[in-house]
Amino acid sequence: MKITLPGINLFEEKLCDKIKIAINEEIQKLDITLKYSLTLEFDESLIYCSEGIQSFSIPDEKLPQYQKGKEIYGDDKMYAILGYQLKVAEEAIESFGFTINHASIQGSPFSEVNCINVRLQEQEEKDLKLDKKRKNEKSLKCNVIMPSLTGFAKNIYNAFEKLEKERDNVLERAFNSKELYKKYKALVGKEELYKTYLDFKSEYGDMWIDSKEHRDELLKKFHQTVKIKAGLITDEKMKSEVIKPLIIPAKTIFELKVCKRTKTGNGIHKDIGQVSLMTNGKIIKIEYFARRKNYEIIDENFDDCYIEVNDRSDNFKLVNSIRELVEMANTIFEKYDFTINQDAMDNVLDFIDIKRLIKKARET
């Protein structure tokens, strides 16, 4: 329902009385058992009326605690007026027994200067009707202050423009040429190009364009992937080669000795090899290196000995996950009467920054 209040504007000091009179005339058209959202509309040009803003008086007790007893000016005063008038309108309507669960005040470019619109929108869900018990319960209320719809739309547009510019800059860097970027944007479309860029970011890390060791290889693979999407590469063999992920060598986090249990049980174990915890920035995995052939274990036994990681991984959780990973590997070794010497692991984990190592691995 829309109720128009002619002859008044945002600075009307008797807004409460005006709304009550209007609601009283329309009360038969409203359902008191429903919840309503309230929107107060005024002409947005009034937010620039410094004289009206400064001359408007707000009762001190209606101001937020941090503004009480102080002189407020400019935008602070304007927002205080909007908040106050919205509260006035809300209380005027609720005085009839209606429930407002969402209230907003907004400046509109299409409103008359001396006119205020009150919009009441009932909840669509009929199961939200209030019984006596629920009617007396306090519910969460959402209030929104929007001084200017035009300004809001402009902010959205500016944010969109900024995002698009950032995407253009990122893609130009990926192609290392504005002209090349324009060419493939025309062939494939900007969204598809950006999706391809994000796929590379997901596969090779946030810093793949700035990779110290693999920049040229990754950029070449990116360009070839785009050519496939543009239909410029059709040879199936070449396509399959391009699609294969680039294997980036893993970095060692730390190493632990692997020992063979002695038959005498005297506690002295024979050093037969080592396990290395490796990361490429995406996973941490276990690799076993035997000192002699008769101590080797088939690699497939360790296929499941890995954990996935990313830039958001917490260092504390990573440390616990590594402990579990080593324990999983040790279970495999025990089947061969081998064991991982874990004595040094606690000292290493106490001082090493796993998260930093993972990030470094993704950036190289």
ZICOR-V22050 format. One record per residue. N is the residue number from 1. RES is the residue in one small letter. OMEGA is omega in whole degrees, -180 to 180 (* if undefined). NEAR is the number of other ideal C-beta (glycine too) atoms within 10 Angstrom. Layout:
N	RES	OMEGA	NEAR
N	RES	OMEGA	NEAR
This chain:
1	m	177	12
2	k	177	11
3	i	-179	16
4	t	178	13
5	l	-178	20
6	p	174	9
7	g	178	10
8	i	178	16
9	n	-175	19
10	l	-175	27
11	f	178	17
12	e	-177	19
13	e	178	12
14	k	-177	10
15	l	-179	22
16	c	-179	18
17	d	-179	12
18	k	-180	19
19	i	180	25
20	k	179	16
21	i	-178	11
22	a	180	17
23	i	180	20
24	n	180	10
25	e	-176	10
26	e	-170	13
27	i	-179	12
28	q	-178	6
29	k	-177	9
30	l	-179	17
31	d	-175	11
32	i	-179	12
33	t	-179	16
34	l	170	17
35	k	-178	20
36	y	167	21
37	s	-177	16
38	l	174	23
39	t	178	20
40	l	-177	23
41	e	177	20
42	f	179	27
43	d	-173	19
44	e	-180	21
45	s	-178	16
46	l	179	20
47	i	177	20
48	y	-179	12
49	c	-175	17
50	s	-180	12
51	e	179	8
52	g	-180	15
53	i	-176	21
54	q	-178	13
55	s	-179	9
56	f	-177	18
57	s	177	9
58	i	178	16
59	p	-175	7
60	d	-178	10
61	e	180	6
62	k	180	13
63	l	173	16
64	p	-176	8
65	q	-175	6
66	y	-180	6
67	q	-177	15
68	k	178	10
69	g	-179	7
70	k	172	10
71	e	179	8
72	i	-174	16
73	y	171	11
74	g	-177	10
75	d	178	11
76	d	180	13
77	k	-180	17
78	m	179	23
79	y	178	14
80	a	178	18
81	i	-179	23
82	l	179	21
83	g	-179	17
84	y	-178	18
85	q	177	23
86	l	179	21
87	k	178	15
88	v	-179	19
89	a	-180	24
90	e	-178	20
91	e	179	13
92	a	-179	21
93	i	-179	23
94	e	178	14
95	s	178	12
96	f	179	12
97	g	179	11
98	f	178	21
99	t	177	19
100	i	-180	19
101	n	176	14
102	h	-179	16
103	a	179	21
104	s	175	17
105	i	-175	25
106	q	175	21
107	g	-178	23
108	s	179	17
109	p	-174	12
110	f	-179	9
111	s	174	21
112	e	-177	14
113	v	-178	11
114	n	180	15
115	c	175	15
116	i	176	26
117	n	175	16
118	v	180	22
119	r	176	16
120	l	-179	19
121	q	-179	13
122	e	176	16
123	q	-180	17
124	e	-178	7
125	e	-178	9
126	k	-179	8
127	d	178	5
128	l	176	14
129	k	-174	13
130	l	168	16
131	d	-174	8
132	k	-177	7
133	k	-178	7
134	r	-179	13
135	k	-178	13
136	n	180	8
137	e	176	8
138	k	179	5
139	s	179	10
140	l	-178	6
141	k	-179	11
142	c	178	10
143	n	-178	14
144	v	177	12
145	i	-180	17
146	m	-175	15
147	p	-175	21
148	s	175	18
149	l	178	16
150	t	178	14
151	g	179	14
152	f	179	14
153	a	179	11
154	k	178	11
155	n	178	11
156	i	-180	10
157	y	180	10
158	n	178	10
159	a	179	10
160	f	179	10
161	e	180	10
162	k	179	10
163	l	180	10
164	e	179	12
165	k	178	10
166	e	178	10
167	r	178	15
168	d	-179	16
169	n	-180	10
170	v	-177	15
171	l	176	21
172	e	177	15
173	r	-179	14
174	a	178	23
175	f	-179	20
176	n	-179	11
177	s	177	12
178	k	-177	11
179	e	179	8
180	l	178	15
181	y	179	19
182	k	-180	14
183	k	-177	14
184	y	174	23
185	k	178	18
186	a	-178	10
187	l	-171	15
188	v	-175	19
189	g	-176	13
190	k	-178	15
191	e	-180	10
192	e	177	15
193	l	-178	23
194	y	177	17
195	k	177	12
196	t	177	19
197	y	-179	21
198	l	177	11
199	d	177	12
200	f	179	19
201	k	179	15
202	s	-177	12
203	e	-170	14
204	y	176	24
205	g	-176	24
206	d	-173	14
207	m	-173	17
208	w	179	23
209	i	-177	18
210	d	-180	12
211	s	-176	19
212	k	-173	8
213	e	-169	11
214	h	-176	15
215	r	-176	13
216	d	-180	9
217	e	-178	13
218	l	178	21
219	l	177	18
220	k	179	12
221	k	178	21
222	f	-179	21
223	h	180	15
224	q	177	16
225	t	178	18
226	v	179	25
227	k	176	18
228	i	-180	17
229	k	179	16
230	a	179	16
231	g	-178	9
232	l	173	12
233	i	-176	15
234	t	-180	9
235	d	-174	10
236	e	-179	8
237	k	180	7
238	m	179	13
239	k	-179	14
240	s	177	9
241	e	-180	11
242	v	-176	17
243	i	180	11
244	k	179	8
245	p	175	10
246	l	180	14
247	i	179	7
248	i	-178	21
249	p	-180	10
250	a	177	18
251	k	-180	16
252	t	176	11
253	i	171	19
254	f	-178	17
255	e	178	15
256	l	179	20
257	k	172	16
258	v	-176	26
259	c	174	18
260	k	180	16
261	r	180	16
262	t	-179	12
263	k	-177	7
264	t	179	7
265	g	-179	7
266	n	175	7
267	g	179	7
268	i	-178	9
269	h	-179	15
270	k	179	12
271	d	-175	12
272	i	-178	19
273	g	-180	19
274	q	171	17
275	v	177	23
276	s	172	16
277	l	-174	25
278	m	174	19
279	t	172	22
280	n	-179	19
281	g	180	23
282	k	178	20
283	i	167	14
284	i	-176	25
285	k	178	19
286	i	172	23
287	e	-178	17
288	y	178	22
289	f	-179	12
290	a	179	14
291	r	178	13
292	r	-175	8
293	k	-177	6
294	n	176	7
295	y	-179	17
296	e	174	14
297	i	-178	16
298	i	-176	8
299	d	-177	9
300	e	179	7
301	n	-176	15
302	f	-178	18
303	d	-178	9
304	d	-179	11
305	c	178	19
306	y	173	18
307	i	177	17
308	e	-179	9
309	v	175	24
310	n	-176	14
311	d	-178	12
312	r	-178	6
313	s	180	17
314	d	-175	11
315	n	180	14
316	f	179	10
317	k	179	13
318	l	180	22
319	v	179	17
320	n	179	12
321	s	179	17
322	i	177	22
323	r	179	14
324	e	180	10
325	l	179	18
326	v	179	19
327	e	177	11
328	m	179	15
329	a	-179	23
330	n	177	18
331	t	178	11
332	i	-179	17
333	f	-177	22
334	e	177	12
335	k	-179	9
336	y	-178	15
337	d	174	10
338	f	175	21
339	t	177	16
340	i	176	23
341	n	-174	15
342	q	-175	13
343	d	-176	9
344	a	-173	12
345	m	-178	17
346	d	179	10
347	n	180	10
348	v	-176	16
349	l	180	18
350	d	-173	8
351	f	-175	6
352	i	177	16
353	d	-176	11
354	i	-177	24
355	k	180	18
356	r	179	10
357	l	179	20
358	i	179	25
359	k	-179	19
360	k	-180	14
361	a	-179	21
362	r	-175	22
363	e	-177	16
364	t	*	17
